[in-house]
Amino acid sequence: MKKERGLGRGLSALIADDFQLDEKKEQRIVEISCSSIEPNQSQPRRVFEESALLELKESIRVHGVLQPILVRERNDGYELIAGERRWRASMMAGLEVIPAIVRFFSDEDSAAIALIENLQREDLNQIEEAHAYRELIDRFGFTQKTIASQITKSRVHVTNTLRLLQLPKPILEWVSKGDLSAGHGRALLGLETEDAQIKGAKLSIERGFSVRQTEKWVRNAQIVSPKRINKEKNIHVRAVEEDLENALGRKVRIKTSPSGQGTISLEFYNGEDLQHLIEWMGKTEK
């Protein structure tokens, strides 16, 4: 099992100090050419809302850039660590230079800080957020628990957001663009096939379904599906499944036999998630 890199509190400290001047730190504020800056390739945000950029552009035109961006020296120019919206809006406002804090970061710390800084801003859509979580786990060995503590959100929120990445690509794009909410996406995960999920997504968009309406449609689709005709669950069992899913932040399946015996299946998403589940079950037994 992959061990977590040693960023931990050190990463939090770096982020907290990014925009605080401290004479003891090796950092400097300079005005650098906007054209000499390259965006960070680990920037999780893929969609920049035009209206928000225009609003920021007008603010910069009137008041200037009030908070410096964070960069590191890279080749013959600079790479952004934090502040891409300010940089883009400054160029839209016609500024040739922008105030920046220049700091030294390794490639890995640069990428991790860019991800965490943007997650803390809370203006990513949930698909961008999910991809950022996945990169922190796969590339940097973060655990879901550590991510949750870094961005001050619950571990269940992190788990549920990661589940969205199981959706087919078209649905991911619709959620990213705001045609569907993350709640719609999670409801559609209850369908067994990608074709059924896409069908449900299209119907939800065309008819303007609320999340609850999509959930109801998914339940009905499960009942009438040919694969499920002989497996229809009674209302009580499904209610227990939903209660467990809400409590555990993962998909739960209960199978029962006429004799009353049965099995409970809990979904996990990777080795770290399995370990967390095992630890949770161990604590529950005590």
N, C-alpha and C positions, 0 to 999 in steps of 0.2 A: 504494500500500500504506500502511495506516495506521501512523503512527509512534507509538512508545510515549510516553506522558505522562511528565513529569519527576518522577515519584514516586520510583522507584529506591531508592537507599539512604536517601533522606529518609523514605520510608514505613517502612522497617525501623527507622530511628532513632525515629520517632514511636511505633511500636508498642513498641519496647524500653523507652521512657521513660514509657509510659502510667502505670505503677504505681510509679514511682520518684520520691520527693519530691526536688526540687531547688530550692533557694531562688532560683536564678538564673532559673528558668522561670516564666512567667506561668501559674500553676496554683494551685488552692486546693482543700483538702478541706473540704467542708461536709456537713451533714446536710440532705437535701432530702426533701420529701414524695414517697412512692411514687406517689401518685395524680397528681403533676405531671409524671411521666415518660411519654414515648411511645416505643414500640419503634422501632428503626431499620428503615426500609422495605427496606434492602439486606441485612438479616439473612438469610444463606443457609439457616439452620436452619428447617425448616418443621415438624418433628416433635420435640417435647420428651418424652423418655422419662419417664413418670409416676413410676416407681419411683426414678429418679435425683433427680427434683425433690423427692420426699417425703424421701429421705435427706438432701438438702441442707437442706430445711426444718427437719428435726430438729436438724441441726448448728447452724443459725443460731439456733434457739430456745434452744439450750444455750450456745453460744459467741458469738453475735452474728455480724455480717458482718465477717470478718477482713480482707478485701481490698476496697477501695472500687471501685465501678463507675466507668466513664468516661462522661461526658456532655458535651454542649454546650448552651448556652442556645438555646432555640427558641421563638419567639412568646412566650407567657406562661408557658412551662414549660421542660422540658428534653427533649432527644432522646438516647436511648442510643447510645453508640458501641461499648462493650464491657461485658459483664457481664449479659446478659439473663437467664441462668439464676439468678444471685444475686438479681436484682430480682424475678423471678417467685416464687422460693422465699421471699423476704422477705415478700411480700404473703400467701402461703399461711400463713406463720408468724404473721401478724397484725401485723407491724411497720408503723408509720405513716410512719417516716422511714428513710432508708438513707444511709450515708456514700458520698460521691461526689467524684471529681476533676472539676472543671469546667475544660474547655479550649476554646480557640477552634479550630474547623475549618471549612474551606469545605465546601460541599455535596459536591463531588467527593471531597475527601480523607476526609470523614466516611464516605461510602459505601465507598470503597476500603479504608479501615482496618477497617471493620466486616467486610468480606469476608475480608481477610487474617487478621485476629485470630481469626476463627472457624475458618478453615482450619488455623491453627497449633494450635488446641486438639485437633484430630484426633478429635473425637467426632461429626462430621457423618456421615450415611450417604452412600454414594457418589453417589447421584443429586443430593443437595443439594450435594455437593462439585463434581460436574460442572457444575451450574448456576452455581455461584460462579465456576468457571474461565471459563465462557462469558461471564459478565457482565464479568469483568476484561478479557477479550480484546475483546469487542464495545463495551463502554462506555468503558473506560479505555485501550484500545490496548496492553495488556500482551501480551508474547509468551509462548509456552509455556515458553521457557527462563527468563524472568524469574520467572514464577509458580513454577517448580520451585525456583529459588534462594531465593525468599522463604519457601517452606514446607519447605525442605530435603527434597524428594523428587525422584526422577529425572524427567527429561523424558518418558521412556517411560510412567511412571505417569500423568503429566498427560494425555498423548495417549490412553492406553487408557481413562482415566476419561471423557474427552470423548466417546469413541466410544459410550458408553452412551446418549447423548442421541439417537442414531439409532434407538433402539428405540421401538416403539409405546407410546402413553400407558399402556395397561393394564399392560404389563410394567414400565414406569418406576415405577408405583404399587406393584407387587408387590415390586420391589427395595427401594423406600423403606421399605415396611412390614416387610421382612425375610422375606417369604414365599419370595423367591429371593435368591441372593447376586449380587454384581456378576459373579462368575465365570460363573454361569448366564447372565446377560445377555449377556456377551461371546460365549459359545458360541452363543447363539441368533442373533447377528448373522450367522452363517454361512449362514442360510436366506435365500432371495431375496425372499420376500413377507412382508408383515405378518401375513397370515392364518396362514402356516406358523409364523412366530415365536410368535404367540399360542397356537397349538395346542401347540407344543413347551413353552411356558411352563406352560400348564395341566397338561399331562401330567407335567412335572417336579414340580409342586406336589402333584398327586394321588398320585403314586407315590413321592414323597420322593427323587427322583433326586439323587445327588451331582453335582458339576460334571462329573466324568469320564463319568458315565452320560449326562448331557445331551449332552456332546460326541459320544459314541458314537451317540446317537439322531439327532443332527443329521447326522452323516456318513452314516448309513443312509438318512435321509430325502432327502439329496442324491442318493444313488445311485438310489433308486427313483422319484424325481420324474420325471414324463413329460417335462419340459423338459430333463432331464439324461441320459435313457437313452442317447442317442447321443454323450454328452459325458463318459462315465465316465472318470475319470482313473486312471492306474495308481498304485499305492501309493507308488512312488518320487517321482513328481511332487508328490503331495499332501504328502509328508513334507518336501520341499524348500520348498513353500509355507509350511508351518507353521513351519519353521526361520526363514525370512525374516520372517514375521509377528512372531515372538517377538523377533527381533533389531531390527527396524525399528519395532515398535509400531504397525503399520498393516496393513490388509488387502492381501494380495498374490495375484494371479491369474496362473497360467502356462498358456498355451495352446500345444499342440504339434500338428504335422501329421505324417502318416505318413512324410514325408521326414526328420523329425527337426528341422526348423526350427520356430520358434515365437516367441512374444512374452511378455514379463513386464509386467504392469500393476501399478502401485503407487498405492494410494488416498491422497489428501490431503484435508484438511478445510477449508482456507481459504488465502488468499494467503500468509499468514505461514508456514503449514505447508509450502506448496509451496516457498517460498524456502529454508526450512531443509533440505528434501529436496535441492534443487539444490546448496546449499552442501555438504551431506554427500557427495553424489556427486562433487563437485569435489575434495574432500579425499581421497576413496577412490582417485581416479585417480592421485594423486601418489605 
